[in-house]
Amino acid sequence: MSDLSRRRLLAGVGLGTLGLVAGGWSSAPAYARADKWAQLQRQLTGQLVWPDDPRYVRLAQPRNLRYAALMPKAVALCKSVEDVAAAVRWARETDTPFAVRGGGHNYAAGSSATGLIISTRRMARGRLDGATLYAQAGARNRDLAAILPEGDDLYLLPGGNCPNVGVTGLTLGGGIGPNATWAGLTADHLRGVTMVTATGDVVTASATVNPDLFWGLRGGAGGNFGVVTDLTYELVEVPVRRATTFIFDFSGVDAVSRAGRAWQEARRNGGRLISGSWFAGRGTAGVWCRVRGQVLMGGREASDVLAPLIAAEPDASEVTTRSWWDAYLWYRTPVSPNNTFWDRSLYAEQDLPGRAFDEITRHLDAFPQPGRAFGGFQLLGWLGGKVNDVPATQTAYVHRSARWILEVMSGWADPTDPSVWPTRVPADIREWVEQFWDLLLPYSNRHSYQNFPDPALEDFARAYYGRNLPRLSKVKRAWDPDDVFTYPQAIPLTAG
């Protein structure tokens, strides 16, 4: 999604990635392979990966290089639910800090730890049985897309469009994506899970078995109640066989502002059959934007929906009717390397007034480091429609009245000293982001997307979970009363 659009731009201005291959992580300390660590290895059918293993950086490095120093002593490559249970019990018994990682795309390094990473990357199998999909915890979007049927009967698990994002983390935080407006959230299609508890026991949860836990797992975010190792989904049938993809590019303050208003009008035209984003930034040549998405229509119908964007006089455009499957693949974003960034999100329940686009575009134009860093904004239209058909308290994902996500993005050169944690946001970029946040607050409901974790949120629990927070804390106390699964923005045991 947008995060990869930003990364392509960062590459374009020469902001590369950081290779952690030297310094204190060049080899494992002598004690690390003795005593308690040797005990853990004996309990696993998988293996421990140490810092001198060529796979270590790929498996251990956080997606966001602001947290490049947050590296573990070892990564446990688990092969089974029994491996996960053994690793959890061992970490608890030895008082070793740990985190769970599937895809590893947590924006705030919530899947990183200084002690042990419990990785489900090798547990990535999936299989279909009619319209039922079974997946292991390490499966990523690309793994599941590869087994979806392409024949006359098209079925889909609605999810994200970044191939490397882990499906488990996506699901547990709700799971928005380009098909959510007509198909709902990923979590809405979850029908059952297997989970390792804080005591290392293995339990299942569904609408009829441990229903409170199942409720919390559909939007309560990962790393709060236990380690989900297996998931069962009910797929949705694709309602069309052809769809239209579109790209509209604009440049200049006035044109970009006009494009934002036109994007909102196009969404009103298309209802739940259109999704996409208005993605804007500031380059060396000035402010620009790209409106990109898809309409589940073809030909003249799609042109009528997109008429406001066509009338806004883009610099360039591409509107193509394709087979539905080609349109689905077209919307995938390319895999990009880890880099340094800070993103913030807010939900909006209504369309933004016209003046908001003038304010947003002017603020983009004031970005302090064009060409050397990245500052951008996204009006993400992957909400409403089917997502909002579900009552806010039916699952832990509470944001059922939202129509938009307002996302502020920033990125800068990767840290040259990976021992510093976290890497500081440059002062001028921090000021620009904070001013942007203040500008957007009046247009929002002050909630934020739990799958875009933001360390700067002052009341993160209520921003992520709203009125569902007290019930989530109750589920937390029931399944993890000792707060074994914890991180800086974990669900609190008591809702204050």
Secondary structure by P-SEA (a helix, b strand, c coil): caaaaaaaaaaaacbbbbbcccccccccccccccaaaaaaaaaccbbbbccccccccccccccccccccccccbbbbcccaaaaaaaaaaaaaacccccccccccccccccccccccccccccbbbbbcccbbbbcccccaaaaaaacccccbbbbccccccccccaaaaaaacccccccccccccccccccccccccccbbbbbccccaaaaaaaaccccccccccccbbbbbbbcccccccccbbbbbbcaaaaaaaaaaaaaaaaaacccbbbbbbbbbccccbbbbbbbccccccaaaaaaaccccccccccbbbbbccaaaaaaaacccccccccbbbbbbbbcccccaaaaaaaaaaaaacccccccccccccccccccccccccccccccccccccccbbbbbbcccccccccccccccaaaaaaaaaaaaaacccccccccccccccccccccccccccaaaaaaaaaaacccccccccccccccccc
